[in-house]
């Protein structure tokens, strides 16, 4: 049985589409992870800033 070039080309196209889809899913997953990490870092920075303001406010009340 001789291999059919059209069938082989269709198979390779399908494999390429599947690989591209998997890669796209991985890129989107990494972007989501980065977004979540960025959001958590912003929340931590904000909480730290609020805590620092409270410390300075309490220190000012104690001195004054």
Phi, psi and omega in degrees: 000125180271138179291141180271120182298327180292318179295319178296318179295319178295319179297314179296323177296317179297316178297320178296318178296320179295317179295319179294322179295317178296316179298319179298317179298320178294319178297315180295322179296317179296321178296320179295318178299316179296321178297316180296316179297319179297316179298317179295321179294319178296319179295319179294319179296319180294316179297321178295319179295317178298318178297320179295319178297320179296320179297313180295322179295318180293322178294321178294322178291324181290328181277337193246000000 
